[in-house]
């Protein structure tokens, strides 16, 4: 119990607050982790949309006569 009191006295107002990644950047570690999770999820959604559009253009489109050139 004595160590916690010393740490609280040393940190003062910052005791119990979450640590920031960089002192000059107002983003906490949990916020950075959430950002990483969201960006990973959005990236996979984008990859899925890219694959779906490629399949549509490459295989389904020619079957319906899309992308034919007029001579």
SVG drawing of the C-alpha trace seen along z (x, -y; Angstrom):
<svg xmlns="http://www.w3.org/2000/svg" viewBox="-27 -18 34 33">
<polyline fill="none" stroke="black" stroke-width="0.4" points="0.0,0.0 2.9,-2.4 4.1,-2.1 0.7,-3.2 0.7,-6.2 4.2,-7.2 3.2,-6.8 0.1,-8.9 2.1,-11.6 4.7,-11.6 2.2,-11.7 -0.2,-14.1 -3.1,-15.0 -2.0,-12.4 -2.5,-9.5 -5.0,-7.0 -5.1,-8.6 -4.2,-6.5 -0.8,-7.0 -0.4,-8.8 1.6,-7.4 3.7,-10.5 3.7,-13.5 3.0,-15.9 0.1,-13.8 -3.2,-13.8 -4.0,-10.1 -4.1,-7.4 -3.0,-3.9 -6.6,-2.5 -7.6,-5.1 -4.7,-4.0 -5.7,-0.4 -9.3,-1.2 -8.1,-3.1 -6.0,-0.1 -8.9,2.2 -11.2,-0.1 -8.6,-0.6 -8.0,3.1 -11.7,3.8 -12.2,1.1 -9.2,2.4 -10.7,5.9 -14.0,4.5 -12.2,2.5 -10.3,5.6 -13.6,7.5 -15.3,4.8 -12.3,4.8 -12.5,8.5 -16.3,8.4 -15.9,5.6 -13.1,7.5 -15.2,10.6 -18.1,8.6 -16.1,6.9 -14.0,9.9 -16.6,12.7 -20.2,11.5 -19.8,8.4 -18.8,10.2 -21.6,12.8 -24.1,9.9 -22.3,8.3 -20.8,5.4 -17.5,3.8 -18.0,4.7 -16.4,2.4 -18.5,1.1 -16.8,1.3"/>
</svg>
